[in-house]
Amino acid sequence: MSSTAVPLVIAFLGIVGTLASGLMTQRLAEKAKSKELDRSERQHAEERQYETQRAIEEAVRSCCITLNTASLDYHSELNNFWYALRAGHVTDDLRSRLDDARREHRARYSEAQMRVSDVVLAASDDVHRRLSRMYGVLKRLDGGIPPRREGESLEQAHTQIMELWDQLSEMRRIMRQSIGVPADVP
């Protein structure tokens, strides 16, 4: 090669190298930005998933609390109604309070059917059936309708109302376990 060609080749290679390094730098910057965007999108997706999961957990927790409260209120109203029935002092106000407690319990139970786990639902279903049975028995006794089956006397109704405490306690234990409340927390 001639002595003038060498500097031209070196100059040409220098220019090509300079242009190539600019393109490579731009490509690397684009790759880094793309990775950063991907990481950011993944992080946002994880945060949305976490928030969604927290919202679901809070909805289940709230559902368990309101169902437990409604069940206890319904049980209390059944017990109050039983005492009034035994004493012969059932009033329209007591009937109304019992019916309100029943409606509230049914609403909370219906919500639970759509939100809680099958284990919690099984326990709450047992409580719901027993509360409903006691309601029917007491309303029939209040209306002077004879018992439809064995165990529907006033005395037996009270025994069954008192036995409901065990089912209510079991339902509450299962609910607490379901929402992650440690067993040793009161």
Phi, psi and omega in degrees: 000151182278163183290340177273336181285326182299311179297326179292318178296318179296317179296316180299313179297323178296317180293314179298318179297318179296314178295317181295319180294325176296316178294318179295319178298317179297317180298315179296321178296318178297318178298315180297318179294320179297316178297319180296319177295317177300315179297318179295317178296318177298317180296317178296319178297318178296320178295318177296318179296318179298314180295321177297315179297318178297320180295319178296314180299319180293322178295319178294316179300312179298319179298316179297318180297312183290325177293318178299315179298313180297322179295316179295319179296316180298315178300316179298318179293323175298316180296315178299318180296319179300313180298319179293321179296317179297321181278351182076026183238042178285128180248166176297327178296317178296319177298316181295317179297320178295316179296322177296316179297321178297313179299317180297317179297316179299320179296315180292323178294319178298319177296317181298325179301335181262350188240324190271165179292165180298326180294314179294319180298321179298316180293318181289330177295318178299314180297315181302313180298317181292319177297316180296321179297316180295322177302311180300316180298311183293322179292322177294316178297321178296324181275001180076017180275132182294152179304144179272335182210173180302141174090017182249031175273167180299318181294315181292328178298318180295318177302316181291325176296317179293323178293338178298337178304321180297317179292321177297318178296318179294318178299315180297319179299315181294319178298314181300316178298319181298322182265006172086020176279123179299147184298332184273002177271126182293000000 
